[in-house]
Amino acid sequence: VQKAVRRREPFAISVTGLGGFPNSERPHTVWAGVGDGAGELIELQSVVSQSLNDLPVRTDHRRFFPHVTIGRLTRGAEGAETLGEAIAERADVVIGETLIREVLV
């Protein structure tokens, strides 16, 4: 992985909007979206995934959705519905920007 990403230049991402997987109404995972820089993250994920092709590791072949994971709920957690309402109220929140400088393994 380090070899695959070593020549990458730092890039900025904007973090904006909250959502949930599988959906915002009853989330299991709470995430913040990536606006600017999403293309660079998609490319980075592709390069990292390709670098693992010849290794005995299981990779996820679903389409990559650039995001920042905020937290996860356990199955059947109380308050998921209330959390879903709070997420919906903040679907367009602007959180800020950050610089992606390195990949840690």
Beta strands, then each sheet from edge to edge (+ up, - down):
strand 1: 11-21
strand 2: 29-34
strand 3: 67-72
strand 4: 94-100
sheet 1: 3+ 2- 1+ 4-
end
